[in-house]
Amino acid sequence: MGRKSKFSREVKLKAVNDYNEGKYSLQELASILGCTDNFIRAWIKNFESMVEMAFDNKPKNKSYSKKLKLTAINDYLNGNDSLIDIAKKYGIYSKSIFTITIDFKQN
């Protein structure tokens, strides 16, 4: 079953745009929305990597094939691109896909 976000897509987009335009600081937005600035930071990072698609309602958790994960991780480890660009290229929403697998490969 998917997760229901406390904040709508529109609220997240407005917050990110307001921050990017310099209308509010992270702390001001967090105070206005009643959340921590870590939420806003995550929205900004997601927006930077996936643009507006980052806030689309996802009815269930996305799973990735082992082949796709390994291909993306190899791209990153070989220095082919930044983590954000690789996530965009492969449609990966969560950086934890990279973190867990990279930590495993390095041990």
Buried (B, 14 or more C-beta within 10 A) or exposed (E): EEEEEEBEEEBBBBBBEBBEEEEBEBEBBBEEBEBEBEBBEBBBBBBBBBEEEBBEEEEEEEEBEEEBBEBBBEBBEEEEBEBBEBBBEBEBBEBEBBEEBEEEEEE
